[in-house]
Amino acid sequence: MEFDLIIIGGKPAGASLAARLASTGLKIAIVEKDRVMETKVVSCPLFFSSGIKLMEEIGVQENIYTLPGSQMAGASLEMSTYFRTFVKMPTESGKNYVYGLNRKVFDKALWDNLSRFSNVERLEGFAVRDILKDEKGEMIGVLGRFRGEEEQKIYGRAVVGADGRNSLVARKMEAKVTEEVSAFNTTVYYAYWENVLPYEYEGKNWIQIHTGCDGFSFILIPAGNNLTGVLVQCRHDFFEAKEGVEKWYLEKLKSYPQVYRRLISAKQVSALSGIKNVPNLYRQAYGAGWVLVGDAYHQKDSYDGQGIYDALLGAKILAKQLLAWHAGTLSWNQAMQGYDAEIYNQTHAMFQETISRLKRELFSQPSPAVIKGPMRWLLTNENYLKQFSKLLTREIAPKNWAPKSVIIKAMLKGIVGSISKSSKKDSYPIV
């Protein structure tokens, strides 16, 4: 079999890339080692309006990949027992909400969307074993097989590694890590629960983010159909599970009453999933006849919920450059240099911001005076929260997203409020 392009990985980055390229007539093979509805993905994601827009661009509407009960007004951020604040989603293209996603439903919607294109060959359950190279060392195809069948070769002009954080393409092509920040790595585990008590405020449902101010954080994300993802996250150096991860997970939940009260009548219905050491890095983006996209190229902590958006964005940027290469207006190296520069420019500021937030919120332990003072003044300030919500939905650029003027005004308002004892009405104390 011969194709213009072979995409390894049929999840968000790979499937959305295939959809963007399919209408141009390229002959594409997209291979996915798992059966889409059987695959186990370590992911319990949030999905903002920025991602919804990218899905609409490839013809997939939100009602196809979301479930009843998965739409939230925003997130409640609880700072231990000191105070809570509400991050409301801004209105963008008529959307002022955030979703919790069921990844099997989401991935299936993307995979099924490709059935519209006769020039896209979907190879589900096809495991790639190796990358084929010519005598010059340039990529010419892949070697793999369907389960229980003989190996076969698939040839293509180029290969895209959209095969996740443990990318085979990255390993086989010896893609180097070009940038990494390991000082603020976290450990995160989650499971799905049913019958979790809803988190309601002002007649709306919210995602609950509970920060212990002690290196631990908890996130409860409704994913629809009465299921809620319950996540425990901590500094990597604080993770210790000598008696097993399952026991560690349950004991941590029980030790934070503001979280566990919602689980009293609930039942864990999925196995525990997670990552013990979440990396924050960039890899070499491309080489002779190959290129990486999604987690294969760029990984960062899930703390800001940007993972799927980054995968969809990377596919959009890569598609533009691949089309220029296919049309002959750019050489492979020219096209890939353009991709590398643009995707780095589009993601690096958010990468730095996520690292900064991890440093501030998980890797530092502020005193009660700081939490009840400057931290509360900032996190309960309406203008600051508006800026933060626009950062999450990528309506504003991550670099300098909170101008000094906003921060100074929030501090001054907080000081005046504390003096007059009128700020309590804005801080939503936890009860």
C-alpha positions as a printed Julia matrix, in Angstrom:
431×3 Matrix{Float64}:
   0.0     0.0    0.0
   1.29    3.46  -0.9
   0.08    6.8    0.44
   0.98   10.46   0.39
   0.96   10.53   4.17
   0.93    7.98   6.98
  -0.4     9.21  10.31
   0.45    7.01  13.29
  -2.12    7.6   16.02
  -5.85    8.04  15.56
  -6.69   10.15  18.59
  -7.19   13.97  18.75
  -3.97   15.1   17.05
  -3.89   12.42  14.37
  -7.61   12.22  13.59
  -8.07   16.0   13.41
  -5.0    16.31  11.17
  -6.41   13.68   8.8
  -9.73   15.54   8.68
  -8.03   18.84   7.83
  -6.0    17.26   5.03
  -8.64   14.91   3.63
 -10.61   17.51   1.67
  -7.48   18.33  -0.37
  -7.39   14.89  -1.95
  -4.22   13.58  -0.32
  -4.17    9.83  -0.02
  -3.85    9.27   3.74
  -3.41    6.19   5.9
  -4.19    6.72   9.58
  -3.26    3.81  11.81
  -4.4     3.27  15.38
  -2.98    0.36  17.37
  -6.12    0.01  19.53
  -9.76   -0.46  18.78
 -11.03    3.07  19.37
 -13.79    2.14  21.83
 -11.52   -0.32  23.64
  -8.51    1.92  24.08
  -7.48    3.05  27.54
  -6.28    6.64  27.5
  -4.85    8.27  30.61
  -6.92   11.42  30.31
  -9.73   13.05  32.29
  -9.91   16.33  30.41
 -11.59   19.7   30.45
 -12.69   21.16  27.13
 -13.11   24.9   26.64
 -14.7    27.02  23.9
 -11.31   27.28  22.18
 -11.35   23.52  21.58
 -15.0    23.49  20.55
 -14.16   25.99  17.81
 -11.36   23.8   16.44
 -13.69   20.79  16.39
 -16.3    22.76  14.48
 -13.67   23.64  11.87
 -13.31   19.94  11.01
 -17.06   19.33  10.97
 -17.62   17.8   14.41
 -20.32   19.49  16.51
 -20.28   19.43  20.29
 -23.48   17.42  20.68
 -21.72   14.47  19.05
 -18.84   14.15  21.53
 -20.36   15.38  24.8
 -22.76   13.65  27.18
 -25.74   14.96  29.19
 -24.59   16.46  32.46
 -21.05   17.27  31.31
 -21.53   21.01  30.75
 -20.39   23.3   33.58
 -20.56   27.06  34.11
 -16.92   27.12  35.15
 -14.83   26.06  38.12
 -14.91   26.69  41.83
 -11.4    27.15  43.17
 -11.17   26.35  46.87
  -8.06   27.37  48.77
  -8.08   24.8   51.57
 -10.7    25.9   54.13
  -9.83   29.59  53.81
 -11.97   30.74  50.89
 -13.35   29.79  47.51
 -13.83   31.7   44.32
 -15.63   31.01  41.03
 -14.0    31.16  37.62
 -16.85   31.77  35.21
 -16.31   30.99  31.57
 -16.34   34.02  29.27
 -18.77   34.11  26.36
 -17.03   33.21  23.12
 -19.1    32.63  19.96
 -22.16   32.24  22.16
 -20.49   29.66  24.42
 -19.94   30.43  28.11
 -19.32   26.96  29.52
 -16.76   24.2   29.83
 -17.16   20.45  29.32
 -15.81   17.42  31.1
 -15.08   14.87  28.39
 -15.48   11.13  28.21
 -12.43   10.3   26.09
 -13.9     7.17  24.52
 -16.87    9.17  23.23
 -14.66   12.06  22.12
 -12.12    9.87  20.33
 -14.84    7.86  18.6
 -16.45   11.04  17.27
 -13.13   12.08  15.72
 -12.49    8.63  14.28
 -16.0     8.28  12.85
 -15.74   11.72  11.28
 -13.05   10.38   8.95
 -15.48    7.9    7.39
 -16.73   10.79   5.23
 -13.51   10.82   3.22
 -12.86    8.15   0.59
  -9.18    9.09   0.38
  -8.57    8.34   4.08
  -7.78    4.72   4.88
  -8.51    4.01   8.55
  -6.51    1.08   9.9
  -7.94    0.35  13.33
  -6.12   -2.2   15.46
  -2.95   -1.94  13.37
   0.22   -1.9   15.5
   3.26   -0.27  13.92
   6.43   -2.23  14.71
   9.08   -0.21  12.93
   9.83    2.7   10.62
  11.08    1.83   7.13
  14.06    3.83   5.83
  15.93    4.02   2.55
  19.7     3.74   2.11
  20.05    7.44   3.03
  18.25    6.92   6.31
  15.16    8.79   5.17
  11.71    7.53   6.15
   9.78    5.7    3.43
   7.04    3.89   5.34
   6.11    1.7    8.29
   6.07   -1.97   9.18
   3.22   -3.34  11.26
   0.37   -5.79  11.51
  -3.18   -6.37  12.58
  -3.55   -8.62  15.61
  -3.11  -12.26  14.65
  -2.05  -11.47  11.07
   1.25  -11.31   9.22
   3.35   -8.18   9.12
   2.88   -5.85   6.18
   4.58   -2.75   4.85
   2.84    0.55   4.21
   4.72    3.09   2.1
   4.32    6.85   2.19
   6.08   10.07   1.3
   6.06   11.13   4.97
   5.09    9.85   8.4
   3.4    11.83  11.17
   3.95   10.68  14.73
   0.69   11.49  16.51
   1.23    8.55  18.83
   1.36   10.17  22.24
   3.9    10.78  24.98
   5.56    7.38  24.42
   5.77    7.95  20.67
   7.28    5.11  18.64
   8.14    7.58  15.89
  10.06    9.77  18.34
  11.97    6.75  19.63
  12.75    5.2   16.25
  13.83    8.5   14.73
  15.77    9.4   17.88
  14.0    12.72  18.37
  15.9    14.61  21.06
  14.31   16.42  23.98
  15.02   20.08  23.15
  13.6    21.67  26.31
  12.5    20.24  29.64
  11.53   21.59  33.05
  11.54   18.79  35.62
  11.66   20.76  38.88
   7.87   21.0   39.1
   6.68   17.61  37.9
   3.54   16.23  39.52
   1.87   12.88  40.08
  -1.81   12.54  39.22
  -4.28    9.64  39.59
  -7.99    9.54  38.86
 -10.98    7.24  38.64
 -14.58    7.67  37.58
 -17.3     7.64  40.21
 -21.08    7.55  39.92
 -23.64    9.34  42.09
 -21.24   12.08  43.15
 -23.11   14.95  44.82
 -23.37   17.93  42.45
 -21.47   21.12  43.14
 -24.05   23.88  42.77
 -23.87   27.64  43.14
 -26.31   30.29  41.87
 -28.38   27.56  40.24
 -25.48   26.29  38.12
 -23.14   23.31  38.29
 -19.38   23.75  38.65
 -16.16   21.82  38.46
 -14.61   21.64  41.92
 -10.89   22.36  42.28
  -9.75   22.02  45.87
  -6.18   23.08  46.61
  -4.92   21.97  50.0
  -2.19   24.66  50.07
   0.09   21.79  51.1
   1.27   20.32  47.8
  -1.97   18.44  47.05
  -4.85   19.32  44.76
  -8.19   17.62  43.95
 -10.36   18.09  40.88
 -13.88   16.72  40.39
 -14.97   16.88  36.75
 -18.49   15.77  35.72
 -18.17   13.81  32.46
 -21.87   13.11  31.85
 -24.24   10.19  32.32
 -23.87   10.44  36.11
 -20.09    9.91  35.99
 -17.53   12.21  37.58
 -13.78   12.07  37.19
 -12.17   12.41  40.62
  -8.5    13.4   40.44
  -5.8    13.55  43.1
  -2.69   15.5   42.14
   0.43   16.28  44.14
   4.03   17.3   43.91
   5.96   14.36  42.53
   8.29   14.36  45.53
   5.27   14.17  47.88
   3.97   10.96  46.29
   4.45    7.91  48.51
   2.32    4.8   48.12
   4.1     1.99  49.93
   0.83    0.09  50.39
  -0.35    0.6   46.82
  -1.68    3.45  44.71
  -5.33    2.49  45.3
  -5.0     2.84  49.06
  -3.04    6.08  48.7
  -5.75    7.52  46.44
  -8.65    6.69  48.76
  -6.82    7.82  51.89
  -6.0    11.17  50.33
  -9.64   11.72  49.35
 -10.84   10.85  52.85
  -8.38   13.24  54.47
  -9.9    16.31  52.76
 -13.53   16.66  54.0
 -14.46   19.38  51.49
 -13.83   16.83  48.75
 -14.87   13.56  50.36
 -18.28   14.83  51.49
 -19.35   14.64  47.84
 -18.34   10.97  47.67
 -20.16    9.65  50.75
 -22.97    8.09  48.67
 -20.88    7.64  45.52
 -19.22    4.54  44.11
 -15.95    4.2   42.22
 -16.81    2.46  38.96
 -13.54    2.51  37.02
 -10.03    1.34  37.65
  -7.49    3.89  38.8
  -5.42    5.55  36.05
  -2.64    8.06  36.19
   0.96    9.1   35.74
   3.54    9.07  38.52
   5.8    11.7   37.01
   4.14   14.06  34.52
   6.8    15.5   32.18
   6.98   19.06  30.89
   8.99   19.08  27.68
   9.46   19.68  23.95
  11.01   17.24  21.5
  12.72   17.75  18.19
   9.75   18.37  15.92
  10.82   16.78  12.64
  13.47   15.12  10.5
  13.85   13.63   7.04
  10.34   12.52   6.1
   8.89   12.51   9.63
   7.23   14.98  12.0
   5.7    14.87  15.49
   2.44   16.42  16.67
   0.41   16.43  19.89
   1.93   14.79  22.98
   4.57   13.16  20.79
   6.02   16.64  20.28
   5.04   18.69  23.33
   3.96   17.65  26.82
   2.94   19.73  29.79
   1.12   19.18  33.04
  -2.66   18.92  32.87
  -3.0    21.59  35.58
  -4.48   24.15  33.16
  -6.51   21.67  31.1
  -4.88   22.54  27.76
  -3.81   19.11  26.49
  -6.48   18.36  23.91
  -6.59   21.96  22.74
  -2.83   21.83  22.12
  -3.24   18.61  20.12
  -5.99   20.09  17.94
  -4.07   23.34  17.5
  -0.88   21.52  16.55
  -2.77   19.53  13.93
  -4.16   22.73  12.42
  -0.74   24.34  12.19
   0.86   21.19  10.78
  -1.88   20.74   8.18
  -1.15   24.18   6.7
   2.53   23.37   6.27
   1.92   19.87   4.93
  -0.37   21.27   2.26
   2.32   23.73   1.17
   4.81   20.86   0.95
   2.39   18.64  -0.97
   1.64   21.46  -3.42
   5.35   21.95  -4.02
   5.44   25.56  -2.86
   7.72   24.62   0.05
  10.33   21.92   0.46
   9.92   19.44   3.3
  12.49   21.23   5.43
  10.99   24.65   4.73
   7.5    23.47   5.62
   8.61   21.74   8.79
  10.71   24.71   9.9
   7.58   26.82   9.56
   5.57   24.3   11.58
   8.22   24.06  14.3
   8.45   27.82  14.68
   4.71   28.45  14.73
   3.69   25.64  17.08
   6.44   26.59  19.53
   5.37   30.22  19.39
   1.72   29.27  19.94
   2.34   26.94  22.9
   5.47   28.03  24.74
   4.0    30.98  26.65
   1.27   28.71  28.03
   3.93   26.11  28.83
   5.75   28.71  30.92
   2.53   29.88  32.56
   1.59   26.34  33.56
   5.03   25.84  35.1
   4.64   29.13  36.98
   1.25   28.12  38.35
   2.58   24.76  39.5
   5.42   26.53  41.25
   3.09   29.0   42.97
   0.19   26.72  43.85
   1.63   23.25  44.43
   5.32   23.72  45.1
   5.04   26.6   47.56
   3.15   26.48  50.82
   1.91   29.99  51.6
   1.25   31.07  55.15
  -2.34   31.6   56.35
  -1.68   35.35  56.37
  -0.75   35.29  52.68
  -3.71   33.08  51.75
  -6.23   35.23  53.62
  -4.59   38.41  52.42
  -2.94   38.92  49.0
  -3.98   35.54  47.59
  -7.63   36.07  48.47
  -7.6    39.67  47.28
  -6.33   38.53  43.88
  -8.36   35.36  43.39
 -11.67   36.97  44.36
 -11.15   40.05  42.19
 -13.64   40.15  39.32
 -11.27   41.68  36.74
  -8.48   39.26  37.57
 -10.84   36.29  37.27
 -12.08   37.54  33.9
  -8.52   37.69  32.64
  -7.81   34.21  34.0
 -10.89   32.71  32.33
  -9.83   34.26  29.01
  -6.39   32.76  29.48
  -7.89   29.27  29.9
 -10.02   29.69  26.76
  -7.05   31.23  24.91
  -8.98   34.4   24.1
  -5.95   36.34  25.27
  -2.3    35.48  24.8
  -0.7    33.68  27.75
   2.24   36.07  27.83
   1.49   38.9   30.27
  -2.13   37.79  30.53
  -2.54   39.57  33.88
  -1.25   43.15  33.43
   0.32   44.88  36.4
  -2.54   47.36  36.42
  -5.07   44.55  37.05
  -2.97   43.06  39.84
  -2.3    46.42  41.54
  -5.97   47.39  41.44
  -6.95   43.99  42.87
  -4.45   44.4   45.71
  -5.63   47.92  46.52
  -9.27   46.87  46.48
  -8.44   43.94  48.75
  -6.6    46.14  51.24
  -9.45   48.63  51.37
 -11.96   45.8   51.72
 -10.03   44.23  54.56
  -9.83   47.52  56.41
 -13.55   48.1   56.03
 -14.3    44.4   56.72
 -16.54   44.38  53.65
 -14.57   41.87  51.59
 -16.18   38.85  53.24
 -19.13   39.08  50.94
 -16.88   38.41  47.95
 -14.82   35.54  49.3
 -17.44   32.75  49.51
 -16.11   31.16  52.72
 -16.16   27.37  52.69
 -18.66   25.85  55.11
